[in-house]
């Protein structure tokens, strides 16, 4: 394929990697709140092992995080630089790593001005820093088969299987995530889950009428296993993702930070 602009890249990614994706899980408020609160919450997943909570016996497809860094050394160096910029919350450093035409939505919006207006990276503790830290921590992959010049974070987006409806499923992203009977941290534990894909019921998720959910109601494909997972323990394939492109000069840039479909 000839030189790719993000205008062309968006439909490619939607068709080959996004895979029928949409949902309120992808809303800006949801994604940002999840990343903002994740590091301040008690480690309720680690408590599973300490409390002797049994592993869930469930037939479900696994979706594991990457266990090796990308083979492209230039991409590894770029991601390391991104991590340093995010840790320092350096807006000028971020701007150098971002494409001047970065896409911020599927309505044609984009460019650094739109990006800065949406995310306010000049502010210490801005949500964009928490979001990027979260995505970098999860790791990513190549969302388009046979294309090593396109990389995406997180792996839940880039590696999502074609056979599973991304609209109606989420991935457990932690080991020992506690499935509870009710949407509360002190509710009885059903069992603990590792990195599997489960169906999600938006109507039963809590709070019921709120676009952002604190607890997600999940269930196995046969409906035999049901319960609630705390929002930091899951990620939607249609949630926020960062897309990176390598140009003909071998330079990587973040070309999109988008959510939804």
MIVEX-387992 format. One record per residue: residue in one letter; x, y, z of N, C-alpha, C in turn. Coordinates in steps of 0.1 Angstrom, whole numbers, plus 5000, padded with zeros to 4 digits. Layout:
<nodes>
AXYZXYZXYZ ...
</nodes>
This chain:
<nodes>
X500849885000500050005000500950125000 X500450234993501150354993501050425006 X501650545007501750615019500350635026 X500250605039499050605046498850735053 X497650795051497250905060496250845070 X496050915081495050865091493650865086 X493350945076492050945070491750815064 X492750755058492650615052492750515063 X493550535073493850435083492650405091 X491850505095490650485103489750375098 X489350375085488450265081489150135080 X490450135078491250005078491149945091 X491450025102491449975115490049935120 X489050015116487749975120487349835114 X487749815101487349685095488149575100 X489449595102490249475104490649455119 X490549565127490949545141489849585150 X489049685147488049725156486949625157 X486549565146485649455146484349485153 X483449545147482149585151482049655164 X483049755167483149805180482349935182 X481649935194480950055199480550015213 X480350115221479650105234479950215243 X479150225253479450335263480750305271 X481250185271482550165276483550255270 X483350295258484250375250484150515253 X483150555260482950705263484150765269 X484350895266485550965272485450965287 X484350985292484250995307484550865313 X484050755307484350625313485850595313 X486450605301487850575300488750655309 X488350785310489250875318489050845332 X487750825337487550795351488250665355 X488250565346488850435349490350455351 X491050535342492450555344492750645356 X491850735358492150835369492050765383 X491250665384491050605397491850475399 X492350425389492950285390494050285400 X494950375400496050375409495750415423 X494650465426494250505439493350405446 X492850305439492050205445492750105453 X492250045463492849935469493049815460 X494149735462494449625453493549505456 X492249515451491249415454491549285447 X492349285436492649165429493649085437 X494649155442495649085450495049025462 X493949075467493249025479492648885476 X492448855463491848725460492748605464 X494048615461494948515466495048505481 X495148625487495248625501494048565508 X492848595503491648545509491348395505 X492148335497491848205493490648185484 X490348285476489248275467489548185455 X488748085452488947995442488848055428 X489648005419489548045405488148005399 X487648095390486448065383486647945374 X485747855373485747745363484747795352 X485347845341484647905331485247865317 X484347835308484847815294484747955287 X485948005285486048135279487348155272 X487348225261488548255254489448345262 X490748315262491748405269492248515259 X492648625265493248735258494348785266 X495548735264496748765272497448885267 X498048965277498849075273500149025266 X500849115258502049075251503149035262 X503848935259504948895268506348925263 X506348985251507649035246507449175240 X508549255240508449385234508449375219 X507949475211507949465197509349445191 X509449375180510749345174511449465168 X510649565164511149685158511849775169 X513149785168513849855178513550005178 X513150065167512750205166511450225173 X510550125173509250135180509550125195 X510350035199510750015213511250145219 X512250215211512850335216511750445216 X510850455207509750545207508850535219 X508450415222507550385233508250415246 X509550395247510350425259510350585261 X510550655250510550795251509150845255 X508050785249506750815253506450795268 X506950685273506850655288507550765296 X508750815292509450915299508651045299 X508151085287507351205285506051195294 X505451085294504151065302504551075317 X505551015321505951015336506251155340 X506951235331507251375334506151465332 X505051425325503951505322504451625314 X505151605303505851705296505051735283 X504251835282503351865271504151885258 X505351955259506151985247506751855242 X507151775251507751645247506651555240 X505451565245504351485239504051535225 X504051665223503751725210504751675200 X505951655204507051615194506751465190 X506051395198505851255195504451225188 X503751335187502351325181502351385167 X501651315158501451375145500751505145 X501251605137500451735136499051715132 X498751605126497351575121496651465130 X497051455142496551345150494951355151 X494351235149492951225150492451215164 X491351285167490851285181489351225181 X488851195169487551145168487251095154 X486051035152485750975139484851075131 X484851205136484051305129484951395121 X486251355119487151445112487951535120 X487651545133488351635142489751585144 X490651675147492051635149493051755148 X494251725148495351825149495651855164 X496851915166497251935179496352035187 X495852135180494952225186493752155192 X493052075184491951995189492351905201 X493451835199493951745209494251825222 X494851935222495152015234493952065240 X492952105232491652155237490852045244 X490951925239490251815245490951765258 X492251755258492951685269493751785278 X494051905274494751995283496051935289 X496951895280498151835286499051935293 X498852065292499552155300499252155315 X498152085318497752085332498451965339 X499051985351499551875358498451785363 X498651655361497551555365496451545355 X496551605343495551595333495251455330 X493951425326493551295323494251225312 X494851295303495551235292496751165297 X497451215307498651155313498251025319 X497151015327496650895333496250795323 X495650845312495150745302496350685294 X497350765290498450715283499250625292 X499450655304500150565314499450435314 X498150435315497350315315497550225303 X497450295291497550215278498950165277 X500050245281501350195280501650075289 X501050075300501149965310500549835305 X499449845298498749735292499549665281 X500249755273500949705261500049685249 X500649665238499849665226500349565215 X499949585203500349495192499949565179 X500149485168499849525154498449495151 X497549595149496149565146495849525132 X496649545123496349505109497349395105 X496849285101497649175098498649205086 X499849175088500849195077501449335077 X500949425086501449565086502249585099 X503549605097504349635109504649785110 X503949865102504150015103502950075110 X502049995116500950035124500949965137 X500950035148500949975161499850035169 X499349965179498250025187498349975201 X497950065210497750035224496250055228 X495649965236496249855242496049725234 X496549615239496449485233494949445232 X494149485241492749445240492149495227 X492549605222492149655209492849585198 X494149585198494949535187494849385185 X494649315195494649165194493249105196 X492249185195490849135197490549035186 X489948915190489648815180488448845171 X488548815159487448845149486148775152 X486348665159485148575161484248625172 X484648725180483948765192483448915190 X482148935192481549065190482049165200 X482749265196483349355204482349455211 X481149455205480149545211479649485225 X479649355226479049295238479949215247 X481249245246482149165254483249265259 X483849225270485049295276486049185279 X487349235281488449155285488849175299 X489049075307489649095320491149115318 X491649225324493049255321493949235333 X493449175344494249155356494149005360 X495148955366495148825372494548825386 X493648745388492948735401491848845403 X491248885392490148985394488948915401 X488448975411487448915419486048945413 X485348835410483948845405483048845418 X482148945419481348955431479848935428 X479148895438477648875436476948995433 X477349105440476649235439477749345435 X477249455430478149565426478649645438 X479549585446480049645458481349575462 X482349655467483549595471483449505483 X482449515491482349425502481349315500 X480849305487479949195484480649065484 X479848955485480448825485481148795472 X482348725473483148695461482548565455 X482448555442481948435436483248345433 X484248405427485448345424486448445418 X487648405414488548505408488848465393 X489048565385489248545371490648595367 X491148525356492348575350491948645336 X492848645327492648725315491748645305 X490448665306489548595297488548705292 X487848665281486848745275485448705279 X484648795284483348765289482248855283 X481048805283479948895278479648995289 X479149115284478849225293477349265291 X476749285302475349335302475249475307 X475049575298475049715301473949745310 X472749685308471549715316471749675331 X472449575333472649525347473849585354 X474749655346475949715351475549835360 X476449875369476049975379476950095379 X476450215380475050255382474250225369 X473050185370472250145358472050255348 X471750375353471350485344472550575341 X473650545345474850635343475650585331 X476250675323477050635312478350575316 X478850615328480050555333479750455344 X480350345343479950235352481150205362 X480750195375481650155385481850005385 X480749935383480849785382480149735370 X480849635363480349585351479749445353 X478549415349477949285350478449205338 X479149095341479649005331479148865333 X479248785323478748645324479448565313 X479548435316480048335306479148325294 X479648265284478848245272477548165274 X477648065283476447985286475548045298 X476048155303475248215314475348155327 X476148045328476247975341477048055352 X477948135347478748215356478348365354 X477948435365477548575364478048645376 X478248775374478648855386479148995381 X479749065391480249195388481749215390 X482349285380483749315381483949465382 X484949495391485249645393485849695380 X485549815376485949875363487449865360 X488349885370489749875366490149735361 X489349635364489749505361489449455347 X488749545340488349505326488649615316 X488649585304488849685293488049645281 X487449745275486649725263487549735250 X487349655240488049675228487649805220 X486549865225486149995219486450115228 X487250085238487650195247488750275241 X489350365248490350455242491550365238 X492050405226493250335221494150445214 X495350415214496350505208496850435195 X496950495184497350445171498650515168 X499650435163500950485159501350435145 X501850525138502350495124503850525122 X504450445114505850465111505850515096 X506450635095506450695081507650645073 X507750685061508850635052510250665056 X510350765065511650795071511950715083 X511050625087511350545098510950605111 X510250715111509850785123508450745128 X508350715141507050675146506350805152 X505050805150504250915156502950855160 X502350925171500950885175500050955165 X499250885158498350945148496950945152 X496550885163495250895168495150855183 X494250925190493850885203492350895203 X491650775201490250775199489550665207 X488250675208487450575214486150565206 X485450455208484150435201484350375187 X483450395178483450335165482950435155 
</nodes>
